[in-house]
Amino acid sequence: MRTRRIGDVQVGAIGLGGMPMSIEGRPDEQRSIATIHAALDAGVTLIDTADAYHLHADEVGHNESLIAKALASYGGDASDVLVATKGGHLRPGDGSWTLDGSPDHLKQACEASLKRLGVDAIGLYQFHRPDPRVPYEDSVGAIRDLLDAGKIRYAGISNANPEQIRQAGDILGGRLVSVQNQFSPAFRSSEPELELCAELGIAFLPWSPLGGISKAGELGSRFAPFAEVARAHNVSPQQVCLAWMLAKAPVVIPIPGSSRPETILDSVKAVDLELSPEELTRLETAG
Ligand SMILES: NC(=O)c1ccc[n+]([C@@H]2O[C@H](COP(=O)([O-])OP(=O)(O)OC[C@H]3O[C@@H](n4cnc5c(N)ncnc54)[C@H](OP(=O)(O)O)[C@@H]3O)[C@@H](O)[C@H]2O)c1
């Protein structure tokens, strides 16, 4: 697969989002492992996860453990896979998502993620979401401390605005390598963050790039130009969506979620789908 850069690491230009394999509607473990193995077979080397990707209160890190198990049982070489996890969100088990961006929590969460992933240093550790009760510099300061202590190899942030991206870059002493924000045909308001990442040479990882777990299948019916361009190339509207994102800037690395081998295998083909300037313009304005 064609690659893009996070820090000094080259990763497949389409990553795998792990969330659908661990939250509401998740499949059984066997299907999840088959999905991760199919992604690896296809050249995926970036897997996005979080300690908060779980359903019940007593299974924090369900998705991290699943990924660790899939990597350990993979028949091929998985040594170049960058696992990107996050800390700062919690799920109490009632379906809600809560926040704790305190330095103490982030440091404990990182230790727990290290154990679940079975590594000495986490590949990419992302601060999941700003916590309004904690100064941003304190949360990102904890991430800097984890970098300095060698607990994490690379640092990223998520759900950040341009000001927070610049602030995090300063706090991390120029070591911010990625920003993960929501971005899809339905949700385009992260365009300023994408442009800033392109300017700064920082990876931009669009989350819910297909519109989210419950809406991804309707992408073509909700956004007709994506379906029309898909028909012209005899591919899925989802593939067109990912190819459109990749064409926006060389820093973009979408992380479509998947819970079936078929969907991630379809998504990775976006890397080789060339769209014309006219098609890209149409998709750009498809509301
Ligand atoms: N940082 C954050 O705050 C944050 C928030 C949300 C998500 N995320 C991350 O971003 C990742 C992606 O977001 P998401 O999973 O919410 O939404 P998404 O990627 O927009 O949609 C996921 C759904 O798309 C379907 N899909 C994938 N490829 C497809 C294809 N080629 N054709 C048709 N359907 C396809 C999958 O269906 P199947 O399940 O049937 O395979 C999956 O359930 C997550 O997994 C997670 O890692 C981060």
Ligand as a Chemical Component Dictionary entry (heavy atoms), coordinates in Angstrom:
data_LIG
# 
_chem_comp.id                   LIG 
_chem_comp.type                 NON-POLYMER 
_chem_comp.pdbx_formal_charge   0 
_chem_comp.three_letter_code    LIG 
# 
loop_
_chem_comp_atom.comp_id 
_chem_comp_atom.atom_id 
_chem_comp_atom.alt_atom_id 
_chem_comp_atom.type_symbol 
_chem_comp_atom.charge 
_chem_comp_atom.model_Cartn_x 
_chem_comp_atom.model_Cartn_y 
_chem_comp_atom.model_Cartn_z 
_chem_comp_atom.pdbx_ordinal 
LIG N1  N1  N 0  -10.903 10.682 18.432 1  
LIG C1  C1  C 0  -12.188 10.547 18.604 2  
LIG O1  O1  O 0  -12.832 11.237 19.401 3  
LIG C2  C2  C 0  -12.894 9.490  17.814 4  
LIG C3  C3  C 0  -14.306 9.442  17.780 5  
LIG C4  C4  C 0  -14.917 8.459  16.993 6  
LIG C5  C5  C 0  -14.133 7.573  16.271 7  
LIG N2  N2  N 1  -12.769 7.612  16.343 8  
LIG C6  C6  C 0  -11.900 6.683  15.595 9  
LIG O2  O2  O 0  -12.204 6.810  14.217 10 
LIG C7  C7  C 0  -12.512 5.536  13.674 11 
LIG C8  C8  C 0  -13.481 5.668  12.529 12 
LIG O3  O3  O 0  -14.695 6.239  12.942 13 
LIG P1  P1  P 0  -16.043 5.376  13.117 14 
LIG O4  O4  O 0  -15.703 3.952  13.231 15 
LIG O5  O5  O -1 -16.793 6.048  14.205 16 
LIG O6  O6  O 0  -16.872 5.699  11.813 17 
LIG P2  P2  P 0  -16.644 5.485  10.227 18 
LIG O7  O7  O 0  -15.252 5.073  9.958  19 
LIG O8  O8  O 0  -17.159 6.698  9.569  20 
LIG O9  O9  O 0  -17.663 4.308  9.946  21 
LIG C9  C9  C 0  -17.435 3.012  10.442 22 
LIG C10 C10 C 0  -18.340 2.045  9.745  23 
LIG O10 O10 O 0  -18.129 2.126  8.354  24 
LIG C11 C11 C 0  -18.368 0.896  7.758  25 
LIG N3  N3  N 0  -17.435 0.817  6.626  26 
LIG C12 C12 C 0  -16.096 0.908  6.672  27 
LIG N4  N4  N 0  -15.570 0.836  5.431  28 
LIG C13 C13 C 0  -16.617 0.675  4.589  29 
LIG C14 C14 C 0  -16.724 0.516  3.185  30 
LIG N5  N5  N 0  -15.629 0.531  2.407  31 
LIG N6  N6  N 0  -17.945 0.368  2.649  32 
LIG C15 C15 C 0  -19.057 0.364  3.442  33 
LIG N7  N7  N 0  -19.025 0.508  4.779  34 
LIG C16 C16 C 0  -17.819 0.657  5.340  35 
LIG C17 C17 C 0  -18.033 -0.162 8.793  36 
LIG O11 O11 O 0  -18.988 -1.171 8.716  37 
LIG P3  P3  P 0  -18.789 -2.646 9.349  38 
LIG O12 O12 O 0  -18.836 -2.425 10.844 39 
LIG O13 O13 O 0  -19.959 -3.376 8.806  40 
LIG O14 O14 O 0  -17.469 -3.153 8.925  41 
LIG C18 C18 C 0  -18.015 0.611  10.096 42 
LIG O15 O15 O 0  -18.929 0.148  11.071 43 
LIG C19 C19 C 0  -13.068 4.765  14.872 44 
LIG O16 O16 O 0  -13.102 3.385  14.644 45 
LIG C20 C20 C 0  -12.117 5.214  15.938 46 
LIG O17 O17 O 0  -10.901 4.483  15.833 47 
LIG C21 C21 C 0  -12.152 8.577  17.096 48 
# 
loop_
_chem_comp_bond.comp_id 
_chem_comp_bond.atom_id_1 
_chem_comp_bond.atom_id_2 
_chem_comp_bond.value_order 
_chem_comp_bond.pdbx_ordinal 
LIG N1  C1  SING 1  
LIG C1  O1  DOUB 2  
LIG C1  C2  SING 3  
LIG C2  C3  SING 4  
LIG C2  C21 DOUB 5  
LIG C3  C4  DOUB 6  
LIG C4  C5  SING 7  
LIG C5  N2  DOUB 8  
LIG N2  C6  SING 9  
LIG N2  C21 SING 10 
LIG C6  O2  SING 11 
LIG C6  C20 SING 12 
LIG O2  C7  SING 13 
LIG C7  C8  SING 14 
LIG C7  C19 SING 15 
LIG C8  O3  SING 16 
LIG O3  P1  SING 17 
LIG P1  O4  DOUB 18 
LIG P1  O5  SING 19 
LIG P1  O6  SING 20 
LIG O6  P2  SING 21 
LIG P2  O7  DOUB 22 
LIG P2  O8  SING 23 
LIG P2  O9  SING 24 
LIG O9  C9  SING 25 
LIG C9  C10 SING 26 
LIG C10 O10 SING 27 
LIG C10 C18 SING 28 
LIG O10 C11 SING 29 
LIG C11 N3  SING 30 
LIG C11 C17 SING 31 
LIG N3  C12 SING 32 
LIG N3  C16 SING 33 
LIG C12 N4  DOUB 34 
LIG N4  C13 SING 35 
LIG C13 C14 SING 36 
LIG C13 C16 DOUB 37 
LIG C14 N5  SING 38 
LIG C14 N6  DOUB 39 
LIG N6  C15 SING 40 
LIG C15 N7  DOUB 41 
LIG N7  C16 SING 42 
LIG C17 O11 SING 43 
LIG C17 C18 SING 44 
LIG O11 P3  SING 45 
LIG P3  O12 DOUB 46 
LIG P3  O13 SING 47 
LIG P3  O14 SING 48 
LIG C18 O15 SING 49 
LIG C19 O16 SING 50 
LIG C19 C20 SING 51 
LIG C20 O17 SING 52 
# 
